């Protein structure tokens, strides 16, 4: 974010850049920053006048949250997003076409400055000519300052000169600088964090269960697969009468229950019920036995937690290849059949990753076109093409859930701590 010196710093930077260019192209030319009506009153006979004639709030960034643009370490403050409009006027000896030569010099120079770099802004602030800008923070603005010409037709130019300047027209061109981000001095106020999540006194469920995290019992970085024990963490998880966990279309008793943690062994769920990819889980507090009216849903009057997601990884149990092209010097083509430990459902995306088991420039392939399924099946067939012969490590990704590779953990083994499987050999 920029301070109150930012607008003046932009004008000074443009003046400094243009002055360096025009004095080299047109002898005796100077860049001024006076009102166009004052051109000729004490200004050089030949030059360019840079005048900021309009400022408009940027409609895209004006109402955006301050946090993505705030300086690191500073509290968030209210911001203003501004676009600056400049009129550049060119004057001099018309018989020598001085205004037109100056216009060409300026257009060529500003074409190379479609963005105003921060080092150029810093150099301007350190220039002794602009000592009053020494404390400007414009060079620290995260948002880039872009410079673009404006196509003003004759009517727009006429209105601009008659309304803003009220002086005879001279050869001119308009540019826009965007976006200047300025922030106020008073930071936003931030309330204390919420200590407990609950529905409040207006709800009949003052202790509604809240699931905050789902992870494998081995730790929050461990993958979750069909043989994992889930650890469910949150608040008010233990029901007054009974606690259940809903996973897919199954409801089961957790192995351990406490107000802040439940554990569920996924091996208690039949493999054909599990589904690779993103799963959702809820904690249920059903009412006391015998309290439901006749015909009511089994848990219709109970309390349910939020639906919390977790990723269930498949396991690649078997893989085989059938080649349809096997010439000696040509890449192979065929079909790979993979067997997973859980079914793949229609419309789920399956991707096969193959990485050559080699340390010398190993090849890698990805195949994601496969024979569509009409019903759930743990067996999927994928076509492969243009693959070189060799041994490959194989992984299967189902809706973003990727199977794991096997690591050799045998002490002293030549391949200790290497990935060693599952493997697929392309003959």
Secondary structure, DSSP 8 states (H G I E B T S, - for coil): -B-TTHHHHHHHHHHHHHHHHHHHHSTT-EEE-S-GGGTTSSS-SSEEEEEEEEEEE-TTTTTS-SGGGS-TTS--EEEEEEEEEEEEEEES-GGGTHHHHHHHHHHHHHHT-SB--HHHHHHHHHSGGGGGGTT--GGG-SS--EEEEE---HHHHHHHIIIII-S---SEEEEEEEEEEEEEEEE-------S-----TTSS-TT--EEEEEEETTBTTS--BTT-EEEEEEES-S-SS--EEEETTEEEE-SEE-SSEEEEEGGGS-TTT--SEEEEEEEEE---TT-S-TT--TTTTSEE---EEEEEB--EEEEEEEEEE--TTS-EEEEEEEEEEEEE-TT--EEEEEEES-SSS--EEEE--B---SS-EEEEEEEEEEE-SEEEEEEEEETTEE---EE---TT-TTTTSEEESEEEE-
